[in-house]
Amino acid sequence: MVRFNARASFALFLVLFGYMVWLTLAFSPIAFFERDGLGMRDTGTFLPYLLSTDNPFRSVVVGIMAHIEGPLQYVFINLYCYLIGDLLPLDPATMAFPNAVFALATCIMVFILCRKLISVRVAYCTVLAFALFPWLGFTMRQPWYFNLFSCMLQIATFYCYIRHVTDLDRQSFRILAPTLVATYLLNCLDWPPFLICLLFFCSLYLRRKITALLWNPFNLIPIGTVLVMGVWSTAVTAKHGLWGLIQSRFLYPFWRAYQGSMSNNLSDFVDLTLFAWGPQLLLALTGACIYLWRDRKSANYPDLTRSFLDTMCVWLFMTGITVAIGSRSPSYLYVVAVPSAVLAGIALSHIRSLLLLIPVLVLMAGFQITYNMKEDHLWGFKSDTRARILAAACYLVEQRPDLLTGSRTPFVTAFEGEAAVQYARPATRSIRIPTHLDIPYGARDGDSAPHPFRFALEEYGRKEFTRPWIIMSTDVLHQPSRSFGLRLLDDPDISWMARFPDSNGETIYLGEYTPGTSRPANQAPSMDVPSLSRRWLRHYDRLRFLSHNLQYINHF
């Protein structure tokens, strides 16, 4: 039997936290280059802007309630950026760091709960199963927090309800249990399966004390939360119709699951189950079988433990199938992370020999690290720091601020060109060039050489923008739009004024639309990317600069 040792447990959690921090920050790029990551980071810069509006209270409330991933994340990400945004650059590493803290907090809560209900050995094994999830490394590197918020709140809610019904005289848990349910509703998209499983657990064990649960006056807290969400959903639906209803907290989880199931394919399913879920899926299924066909029939577990593990099995099978079919992102495995970790912990606890257990844990860690090395599903270290994005933004701010005024319109290519412009904070919205319209570029109206840039202007009806400028990144050349990018670089009406080559051969080009005159892309001056990117991180990647012109940027 494994006994609890405070020093050993402290050492374990310290090592795990160091490992999680390394997994979160290692090989991290210095710039966001995808729409979701940059948009979520910039969502955290909105607090100063909202407070400066004519009606700051209304602006803040609308911003909080309208956030796509729930009010709690919006509040946290804005407070976090507000507190550290002028001290540290708001780069991917800075934005991802809180996830390592939330992952550690989840591990600690998992240990406390499993130690109380099952055993110390299972508690240690469950912690390791959760910490070595392949999806966890990927998720911790993201600039959003609702995934690990959810895991932490799920465990904390179960623990508080168990403490509440096993010690009805403790006022603290009588308050905390319903308060955590209310908090959970303000953050998490996966409330339907979690609340179903929580009710299932209550029906199995807590039915004897259902009166104490139902007549708890602090249940008014989650009831009030639901009423507020209902009022907000009604208002949004009245204003925006069906789309407003879909975006409400009540329907949005089902809409996301439907969207995922419609766009999912076999490769996504394989990547999610075999790689992102990884060995823990096999261990969780093994642990469920061990419990259901052997341990549950024995007298080793009391009613409370059996009810909890029954709930974990129902949660795993009900939610696991849904998330495997209805999700394309590995980060959404948080929905099934808690039951997977608990049941995988049971399977690991049955490996009695350290000579077998240690290699299994090393294999799990290696699998996790290897999965974390993947970039766009290609194996390899993330050596591309995307410094060119910051260099282009710094050049625009310092040497061509005239391009960022409201009288000039940026035309961008996704994704790095678009990111560079958003970093620079222009006083107008950028227009994304439809690079996916590569095929229609044929002769039109008798022209033997159609003009791709003008075609983009005409296609989107943007003729009123008389002074456009353009920023293009060579990531366009690696997509099906390659021929579009090559023709844009050779456009006879574009003068390329600067190029920002990175160490790995990728480049961002900056040009102006000048009909009748041109400068070839290969003749544009080459800028000092390392120097400009360092200057950006020191002076501009701070809240005091990034909180400008927020009404024109992509955010959530």
N, C-alpha and C positions, 0 to 999 in steps of 0.2 A: 504494500500500500504506500502510495506517495503522500507524504505529509506536507502541509503548508510551511514554507520557510520564507519569512518576510524579506530577508536579505537576498535570497536567491530570486524571489519574485521581483524585487526592485531591480536587481541586475538584469533579469530577463527583459523587463519592460524598457530599461535604459538602452540595452542593445537593440531591441526592436525599434525603438524610436530613432536611434542613429541610422539603422538600416532603412527605415521608412523615409527619413530625410534624404538619405543618399538616393534612394529610388525615385524620390520626387524631383530632386534638383539635378541629378547627374545628366550631363550632355544636353542640358536645357538650352534652347535657342534664346537669344537676347531680344527677339522681336516676335510678336504675334503675326502670323501670316495667313490665318484662316478667318473667315467671316465670324464664325461662332465665338472663337476664343477672344478675338479683338473686340467684338461687340459686347461680350460679357465683361471684359476688363473695363471698357469705357462706361458700362452701366454703373460701375462703382465710382465714377467721377462726377455723378450727377448731383450729389447733395449740395455743394456750393451754388450750382446753377439754380436748383429748385428753390433754395432759400433766398435767392436774389430776385425772384419773380414778384409781380404785383400782389399775388395772393399765395404766399409761401406755404401756408397750411394746406390749402387745397392741392397745390402742386405736389407736395410731399405725399399726401394721402393717395392721390391718383397714381403717382409713381410706384408707391408701395403695393397697392392693390392690383395694379395692372401688370406687374412683373410676371413673366411667363412661367417662372419656376417657383412662384410663391412669395408672399410678403417677407417671410423670415430671411430668405437668402438676400433679398433686395436690401433689407435693413443692415444685415451683417456686412455685405460686400461694400456698401457705402461707408459704414462706420470704419471698416478696416482701411479702406483707401484714404478716408479723411484723417485717420490717426497716423498713418505711416507714409502717406503719399508725398509729403515734402521731405521726408528723411531718406527714403530709399526709392530707386527707380521702380515704377510699376511695370516691371518686366514679367515674363512668364514664371520665373523662379519665385519672385516675390508674391505673385498672385496665387501660386500653387501651394506655398508653404503651409497655410492653415489646414489644408487637407491632411498633411502628415499628423498634425495635432489631433484632428478629429478621428483619424484612423487609430491613433494611440488611445484616445478616450474610449472608443468603441471596444478595443481590446481589453481595456481595464474593466469596463462594464460587463463584457462577456465573461471575463474571469470571475468577477464577483457573483454573477448570477449562476454560472455553472458550478462553481464551488459550493454555493448554498444548496442547489437542487440536486446535483449529481455526485461529483467527487472532485477532489483536487487534481487528480490525474486527468480526468476528462476536461477540467477547466484549462489546464496548461495546453492540452492537445487542441482544444477549440480555439484558443488564442493563436496558436501557431497556424492552424488551418485558415483562420481569417487573415492573418498577416501575410501569408504566402499565396493568397489568391492571385492568379495572373491578372485579372481585371483590375485589382486594387492598384497596382503600379501604374497602369494606364490612367485610371480615374484620378489618382492623387496629383497627376501632372496637369490637370485641367484647371482653368481659372474660375470654376464654379464649385459650389459646396453642398448642394442639396442632396447629392448621392450619399455622402458620408454623414451629413446631418441626419438623414433618414435612418441609417444603420444605428447610429448612436441613440436616437430617440426611440427606436423600436425596442432595443434592449432595455433602456432606462424605463420605458413604459411598462414592460412586462415585470421588471424588478419592483417597481413602485406598487403595482397592483398586487403582486404576491405579498409584499411586506404589509400592504394595507389590510388584506383579508386575514393574514396570519397574526396580525397584531392590531386589532381594531382600535385600541386605545391610543395608538400613535397618531397624533393630529397631523404631523408633518407629511406622512404618506397619504393620509386622507386628502390633503390638499394637492400634493405633488402628482398623484396618479391622474386625476382629470385635467390638471394643468398641462401635463405632458401630452395628453391626447389633443388638447386645444393647440398646443405648440406644433404638434405633428401636422395637424390640418393646415397650418399656416405655411408649411414648407414643402410637403412631400406630394409627389404625383401618384405615388402608389398607395394612397389611402384605401382604395377598395379592398385589395387582398389583405392588407394588414388589419383593418378593422374587422373583416370577416374572421380572420384567424384569432384576433383578440376576443371576439365574441364567442368563438368556438371554445377557446380555452376557458372562458368564464362559465360556459354552459357545462363543461366537463367537470370542473373542480369547484368553482365558486358558486354553483347553483345553491349550495346549502346556505350561503350567506348573501344571497341575491338581494335581500331586503337592505342590508347594510350598504351594498353597492348602489342600488337604485335611489335610496333616500339620502344619499350624500349631498348636502347642499352645494358643495363645490362642483357638482355636475353642471351647475349653471354656467361655468366657465366655458366648457366645450360647446354647450348649447348656444351660448351667446356668440361664440365664434362662428358656428354654422349659420346663425341668423344674420350676422354681418356679411358673411360670404353670400348668403342668399339675396340680401338687399343689393350688394354690389353686382351680382350676376344679373339680377333683374334690370338694374340700371344700364348695364353694358348691353344686354339684349335689346332693351328698348331703343338704345342709340344705334347699335350696329347690326341688329337683326340676328339672323341665324349664326353668322360668324361670331358675333359677340357671345352667344350662348355656348358655342363650341369652345371658346376660349375661357369659359368659366371654370372654376375649380371642380365643379360637379361633373362636367362632361369632358374636360380636356384630357384626363388620363385615358378614357375610352377612345377618344379621337386619335391620340398618339399610338395606342395599340392597333387601331384599325389601319392607320397610315403605315405603320411598320409591317403589318401582315400583308398589305397590298404591294409593298415595294421590296419585300424580303425575297431572297433567292437562295439556292442551295449553298452557294459559297459563303453567304452571310451566315447561314445556319451552322455550317461546319466551323467557321471561324469563331462564332460565339460559343458553341458548345465544346468543341475539342480543344481550342486554344485559349480563349478568354476565360472560360469556366475551368478548363484544364483538369488536372488530377483531382481537384476537389469535387468535381462532379462524380467521378468514379468512387471516391471515398465517401461522399454523401450518400450515394445509392447503397454502398456496402454497409454504411452505418445504419441506414434505415432498415435494411434487411436484418442485420444483427439484432437491432432493437425489437422489431416487430415479430420475428420468428424465434427469438431466444430470450432476450432480457426482459421483455414485457411480460412474459409468462411466468417468470421467476418472481420471488418475493423480495428481490433486492431493492426495488424502487417503491417508495410510498406513492400514495394517490396523487399528490401534488406533482411529483416528478414525472409520473406516467402521463398525467394530463398535459404537462408542458411538452414532453417528447412526442405525444400524439399530435399535438398542435404543430410541432416542427415538421412532422411527416406530411401532414395535410398541406401545410404552407409550401413545402418543397415541391410536391407533385402538382398542386393547383397552380402555383405561380411560376414554377420552372417551365412548364409547357407553354404558358402564355408568353413569357419573356423570350423564350427561344424562337417562337413563331413571330411575335409582334415587335421585335426590336432588332436594329442593325448596329447599334453602338455597344461596345463592351461595357461602357460605364453604366448601362441600365441593368446590369446583373446585380446591382445593389439591391434590387427588389427581392432577390432570393438569396442574398449573401448570408443573412443571419441563420436561417434553417440549414443552409448548406454547411456553414462553419460548425454548427452544433453537431450535426449528424456526422460530418467528416471527423470531428473531434472524437466521437464515440468509436469510429473505425480505427483511428490512430491509437486510441487508448488500449485497444485489444492487441497491439503489437508490443508484447511484453519485453522483448529483448532490445536493448539499446543498440546492439550491433545491426539490427534490422531497421529500427526506428530512425536512427541518424541518417543512413543513406536515403531513406524515403524523404526526410525533411530537406536534405541537400538537393535531391532531385526536384522537389517542389520549388525550392528557391531558384534553382537553375532554370526551371521552366518559366518561372515568373520573370526573371531578369531577361531571359531570351525574348519573351513576349514583349517586354518593355522596350527592347532594342528595335522593335519593328517600327518602321515609319511608312505610313500609307501601305501597310501590308508587304513591305519589302524588308528583307533581313539586313541589318547593318546598324552601326552606331549613328546617332543623330549628330553628325559632324557639321551640318550646315546651320550656322548660327543666325542666318538671315540678316547679317549686319547691313546689307545693301538697302534694306527697307528703312532702317533708321538713318542711314547716310542720305538717302534721297529726301527724307522728311526734313532733316537738318539743313540741307542745301536750300530747300524751298523756303524755310522759315528765315534763314539768315541772308541768302543771296538773291532770292526771287520772291519776296513777300508780295509783290504786285500780282502774282499769279493766284494768291490766296484771297484776294478781295472779292466782293460780291459781284463785280463786273466781269470776272473771268470764270469760265466754267471748265472744270477738269473732266476729261474723258479718260476712263481707266479700264485696264484689263484685269480680270480676276486671276489670281487672288492677291499677289504681292503688290502689284501696282495700286490696287484698291486700298490695300493696307497702308502703303506709304502715304497716300493722300489723307486717309483718316487720321493718321498720326499727326500730320501737319496742321490739321484743324482749319480747313478753308471756310470762308464765310458764305459758302453756297454748297448745294448738294452736288455730289459727283455723279456722272452718268457712266454706267458700265457699258462698254462697247460689246455688242452681242457677238462674241467670237464663235458662238455655236452656229451662227448663220454663215458658215464657211461655204456650204454647197451652193446657195443661191448666187454667189458672186460669179456671174457670167456676163456676157455682153448684153447691154440694155440700151434700147432706143438707138441701135446702130453703132454704139460705142464699142470699139475693139478693146479698149483698156478701161474697164469700169473702175471707179474710184472707191475703194473699200471704206475709207474714213467718211467720205461724204455719204456713202450708202448707209453707214451706221447712223449718221445724223438724220437722213431722210426717213429711215426705217422707224425711228422713234419720234419723229416729228419735232426735232429739236432745232429747227432753223432759226429760232429767236436767239440762240446763243451765237453771237457774232464773233466772239473772241475766244474760241476754245483752245485749250492746251491738252496735251496727252501725256500719259505716263504708261509705259508698257514694260512688262517683265518677261524674261525669257522662259518662265514656266509655261507661257502660252505655246511655246515651240515644242513642248513635250506632250501636248494634248492633241486631240483630233483637229484642233484649230491651227495647226502648224503653218499651213499655207497662208492662212489669214495673217498670222504674225509676220511671216517673211515679206508679204506684200505691204504690210503696214510699215515695216522698217524701210522699204524702198519707195514709199509714197512720194511722188514728186511735189506735193504741196505741204509737206511737213518738214520743218527745220529742227533737227535734233540738236539740242543745246548742251546736253550733258549725259554721260553714262556712268553707271555705278557698278563696276565689276567686283564680284566677290571672289574669295580665294578658291572656291570650288568651280569657277567658270560661269556661274549664273550672273546675269546682269539686269539692271533696271535702266530703261531709257526714258529721258525726259525731253519732250519736244513741244513746239508750237505749230498751230495750223496757220500757215502763211501761203495762201494761194499764189502761185506763180513763181515762188522761190522755195528753195529747199537746201538742206544740208544733210548728206547721207549719214546714217547712223554710225558708220565706222569712222567718220571724221569728227564726231562729237568729242569734246574734251573728256578725258577720263578723270574722275574725281577720286580723292583719297578716302576710300570707304572706311578703313579702320579708324582714321582720325575723326571723320565726321560722325561715325556711330558712337565713339567714345564721348564726343562732345554732346551728342544728343542725350546719352544716359546721364551725364553729369548735370545738364542744364535744363532739359526739356521733358524728360520722361518723369515728370513730377506733377502732382495734382494742380499746382498753381498755374501750369501751362495747359494741361490736358482738360481743365474745366472750362475752356473757352469754346464758343461756337458749337455747343453740344446739340443744338436744335437741328444741325445739319448732318449728324453722323448716324451710323447704324448702331443700334443698341437694343436692349431687351427690357 
